[in-house]
Amino acid sequence: MQKLFWANCQSGFILTFNNVFLSCKLLVLGGGSGGCSIAAKFAGKLGKNQIIIVDPADRHYYQPMLTLIGGGIKQLKDSSRPMESVLPNNATWIKDTVAHIDPVKSKVITKEGDQISYDYLVVALGLELHYEKIKGLIDSLSMANSGVCSNYSPQYVERTYNTLSNFKSGNAVFTFPNTPIKCGGAPLKACFISEHYLRKHGKKASSRIYYKTALPSIFAVKHYADKLMQLCQERDIDVGLREELVEVKPDSKEAVFKNLDVPNDERTIEYSMLHVTPPMSPPEVIKCEPSLHDPMGYLKIDKGTLQHENHPNIFGIGDCTNLPTSKTAAAVAAQSGVLYDNLTNIMNNKPISSKYDGYTSCPLVTGFGSCIMAEFDYDLQPLETFPIDQSNEHLSMYIMKKDLMPQLYWHAMLRGYWRGPGLIRKILHLGMGR
């Protein structure tokens, strides 16, 4: 018999028959950076067939590389690997989508109807991209030579460099939506890299560059924001704060922005190039279970321990959580160490002892050969690894971002060996740093 499953949290309709029933010690939802890292950390500890990972993707992408691909610095083929190659050998991979989480019964149901019971659950489902929420955007991204591009999806990222290469004159516009996003510095990086490209190729004089962000400042941490605003002024980048892209008109090549502080105030800008960062949200499957999420729909976990506030056998990691820090791979690395320590203690009936301080990092590439390495904590205070002023541009930080971090990701983080630069920071600061 063929199994059938359908779930819709709005209608509440669930139909199942001929399901496959599975059980495990640890169930990991999501095969991204957080899910892979945690599965790898526990794979040797729990043994064969004790871990199940649910993810529908064929390939695992190193998402921080997408910005460099958009600037022509890296190739798309270098940004991903087959999913099966990055998951632990002794874990079971269910190639399916999570359709329903029942935290009371400690059970998950997949889209195909498999039912998985767990002792412990790690939710690492990331964020969903919503290009459809901006009127006209999807149509624009489907048109050749429309001038509209986006680094945030492997489907569209190559359009960015193609658009940049074909740019002759006019306005180049870069946007930041009115939602939390993956890597809050990526839209600005796309802007800086593109500006430098136009300068290098003698096209800057015939262009005007706009950076439009829904945020009240160019960057959340003042230590870096001051330098970034200075760079924008030096490079003649027009920065617009509290402006949200609401519509793209591909026929007339116009972008419509809403002023978030003034009701009914909209402005239309013509563009030759429009790089769009789409609105994002936590996955619907989290928002469907009231006891799992906060008022914004994010997984509700303790910001220190990463344990769920309502369900002690559930932990969360990464972008889908309500942790008040920037959503980056560096943050996931630091969280993975804390989560591993605390979940191990829970499994052994010991008290939780490890605390996450909100550490995150955003390598702000400001051009070909330059990078500001922003590192900070929950309090938006710098938490820098190197004994230099990282608010300045450095070639060494650019090389680290371009060449070293991908190797660290593939060969250390996804294998469970990397939990952030905390130890290195202490050593380089002679034991005086956190």
N, C-alpha and C positions, 0 to 999 in steps of 0.2 A: 504493500500500500504506500501511497505517496503521503508524506506528512504535510500538514497545512497549519500555518499560524498567521494570525493577523492581530495586531494591537494598535489601538489609537487612544491616546490618553484623553483626548477631548470627548470622544464618544463613549469611552469606557468599554468598548466591544473587544472581547478576546475569544477566539475560537481555536482550539487545538485538538489534534488527534494523531495517533501513531508517532508520538514524540520519542526522541532519544533522551534518556536520562543519564546524566553524568554527575560525578561528585569529585571534589578535590579539597586539599588542605588550603590552598591559596588560589583564588581566582583573580586574574588581572584583566581589567577591561581597558583595551587600547594598546596598540603596538607601536606607539610613538616613542619619543625619547624617555618619558617617564615610565611607561609600561615595560619597555625593553630593559631599562636599567634595573628596575625592581625585580623583574623576573630573573634576570641574570644573577643578582645578588642572592636570591633565595634558591636558585636551581641546585647548587651544590649542597646547600644546607638541608633542604627538604627531600631531595632524592627524586628518582624517576617517577613520573605519572602523578606527582603531587601538586603540580602547577598547571593551570589551564589559562591560556591567553586567548581572548576573543578580539579579533580585528578582521575587517573584510578586505583590507588592501593587499594588492599583489606586491607592491614595492614600498620600502621605507625610505622617506626623504629626509636628508639633512637640511632642514628648512632655513637655517641661517645662511646657507649658501645662495639662496634664491636672489638676494639683493645683488650679490656679485655677478650672478648670471645676467641679471637685468642690465648691468653696466658693461657687459662683454668681458668681464675679468675671469669668469669661470664658464664652463660648459654644462648644460643641463644633464648630460649623460654622466657627469661626475658627482651628481648630487644625490643619487639613490642607489639602493641595492635591493635584491629580492628579499621580501619579508622573511622568508624561511631562513635566509643566511644570517640574520641578525638576532633571531630568537634562540634561546638556549635549546640544545639538542634534547635534553631530557624533560622539556616542557611540552605539553600538548597544545597545538594551535588549532583553534576553531575559526575557520575562515568565514566569518559571518558578522552580522551587525547586531548589536545589543538592542533589543526591543522593549524589554521590561525588567526593572530591578525591584525585587521584593525584599526589602531589608529586614522585615519581621520574620519571614520564613527562611532568610539567608539563601535566596534562590534568584537566579537570573534566567530569563527566557530570551532566546535569540530570534531573529527575524524568521528563520526557517523552522522554528518551533522546538529546538533543543532546549532542555531544561537542565540547568547546572546548579547543583547545591554546593555550597562552600562553607568552610570554617571561617575563613578570613577573606576579605575583599579589598582590593586596591582599585580605585577608580582613577583612570588616567585617560579620559576620553577627549581631551583637548577642546578646541573651539570649532564651531561651524562658521563657514564663510557665507555671507548673504549678499551676493552681488545683486540679487533680484530686488533688494529693498531700495535701490537707487533707480529711479525711473529712467529707462532708456539705456541703462548700462550694459545689460547682457546683449542687447541688439548691437550696441557699439563694439563690444568685444568680439562679436561674430563677424564683423565686417573687415575685409582686407583694407589696409591703408587708411583706417579711420582715425589714426592718431591716438587712440585710446588703448591703454595697456595697464598691467598690474603685475607686480612682482610676487603677489601673495599666493599664487596658484601655479603649479607646474604646467597647467593647461595654458596659461597666459603669459608666463614670465618671459618667454623668448620674444614676445611682441614688443617688450620694453626696449631691448637693444635694437631690434629692427626699426622701431619708431625713432629711436635716438639717432641711428645711422642715417635714416632718410630725412631727418629734420633739416630744413633749409632756413626758415625764418618764422617769426611769430612768437606766440606765447606758449611757454611750457609750464604746465600747472600740476602741482603735486598736492594730494589731499590726505587728511587724517579724519576718520569718521567720529561720530558722536557715541562711540561705544568703546569699552576696553578692547584691546587688540593684542595679537601676538607681537612681541618685540616692538615696544612703543617707539623705538628709534628708527625702525626700518623705513618709514615714509620719508623721514628727513635724510637718511642715507641715500635713498634713491634720488632725492633732489640735489644733494651735494655732488654725487658721482656724475649725474647728468650735466650739472653746471660746469664741472671740470672738463667733461668730454667736449662740450660746446666750445669752451675756451681753447682746448688743445687743437681743435679742428677749425678754428677761425670763424665760428658761427655765433659767438657770444654777442658781437656787436649788433647782429640782426635779430636778436631774441630778447624776450623779457621773461623772467622766471618768477613764478608765484608759488609760495608754500602756504596752503590753507589748512588750518587745523581747528577742530572743534574744541580743543583744550584752551584753557586760559593762559598758558605759557608754552613756550617752544619745547621745554623739557621740564620734567617734574623736579629735578634736583638743581638748585640754584648754582651750585659749584660748577656744573657743566653748562647750564642754561645761559649764563652770562657770556661764556666763550662762544657758544653756538650763535647767539644773537650778534656778537661781534663779527663772526665769520659771515653771517648773512648780510650784514651791512657792508663789509669789505667786498663781497662778491655781488652786490646789488641784487640780492634776492628779496623780493617783496613778501614779507611775512604778514599773514592775516590770521588773527586769533579769534576764536569763538565763531568760526564760519564753517558750516556743514554743507557738503555737496548733497543736493537733493534731486538733481535731474541732469541727464546728459542728452544733448540734442545732436545726434550724429550728422544729420543732414546739413545743419547750419554750423556744425562744429562749435557749439556753445555749451558751457557748463553753468548751471544755476546753483548759487550758494545762498543758504539761509543764514541770517544773522541770529545767533542763538540768544542774544541779549536784548534784541529789539523786535517785538512782534510784527509780523507781516512785512519784514524788511528783507528783500531778496536782491541779489546782484547777479548779473549774467556776464560771463567773461568768454570771449572767443579764445579758442586754443588751436595750436598746431599739434601739440602733444599734451595728453592728459593722463597722468599716472594716478590710478585710483586705488586707495586702500579700502576694501569693502567693510561694511558693518559686520560685526561678529557677535556670537552669542554662545552660551553653553549649550550642549546637546539637549534636544527635546526630551530624551529618555531620562535625564536628570530632573528636568522641570516637571515631568509627569508625576513624580512621586513627592508629595508635599513634605514628608519628613526628611527628605534628602537635601533640599536646597534652601538658600537664603531668599529674601524678597526679590533679588535680581535673577534668580534661577541658577546660581552657581552652587556647587557642592559645598555644604556648610561644615567646615572643619575647624578645629582649633588652630590658630595661626602659629602656635609654638610647637605643639606635638604632632600636628597633621592628622590626628584622630578625629573621626566624625563626632559631632556634638551630641547626636541622638543615638547612634549605633556604634558601640565600642569595638565591634569586630570589623569596622569599615575604616579605611584610611583613604586619603586623596592626595594627588600629586599633580602639579603642572597647571595648565591653562584653564581647566574646567573648574578649578577650586575658587573659593572666595578669599584666598590669601591676598592681603593688601600690598602686593609688590608687583613689579614689572614681570610680565609673562615671557620668560626667555629660557633657552636651553641651560644657561648658567644657573638660573634659579632652580631648575629641575635637578641639576647635579647636586646642589647643596641640599635640596629637599630630600633627595634619595637616601643620603646618608642618615639623616634624622629619622626618616620613615623606617629604614632598615633597623636601626637601633631600637626604636620604640615598638615596632611590630614583633621583633624578636623577643623583646621583654614580655610582651602580652602573651605570645605563644608559650613562654616559659613561666607564666604566672608571676612575673616580676613587675615592680612598679616602673612606669615610664620615667625616663631620666633625660632624654635628649631634647633640645629646643632649637627650633629654626629661628634665626634672627632676621629673616627677610632678605638675606643676601641675594643680589642679582647683578648681572653684568650686561652691559650693552656696548659692544664695540662700534662706536659711531664713526664709520668710514666717511671721511670728509673729502675724498678725492683719490686719485690714483697715486698711492704711495703715502697716504696720511690717514691717521686714525686717532680719535680720542677714545680712550678705554674707560668708559664710565662704569664704576662699581659702587654700589650703595646698599643700604639696609632699609628696614621698615620705616625708620625715622627720616629717610631721605638724606642721610648723612653719608659722605664718602666712606667706603670701606675698601680701600685700594690695596692691591696685592704688591705692587712694585714701589720701591722707595724713590719715586719721581713724581712730579706733578702730572697726573694723568688727565687733567683738564686741558693740557696742551696737546697739539698734534704731534704724533711720533711715527716715524717710519717703522720702528720695531714693533709697535702695536698693530700696524697694518700687516706686516709679515705674519705676526701671530694669528691675526684674524683670517688671513687668506690661506696660509699654508699649515700652521701648526694646529689650530683648533679643529679642523676637519679630521686630522689624524687622531687627535685626542678623543674625539667623539666616536669614531668608528672602532678604534682599537682599545680604548679604555672605558669610556662611559657606558657604551652599550654592552660591554662585557662585565659590568658591575664593579669596575676597579676605580672609578673616579667619583668623588663626592664633593668636588669643588676645591678651590685653592686655599682653604683655610690654613692648612699646615704650612704650605709654601709662604703664605703671607706672614705667618709668625716667624718663620726662619729669616725671611728677607728684612723683617723689621726688628730683628734681634730679640724676638720673644715679647716685644712690647705691643704688638698689634693683636686684634681679635682673630 
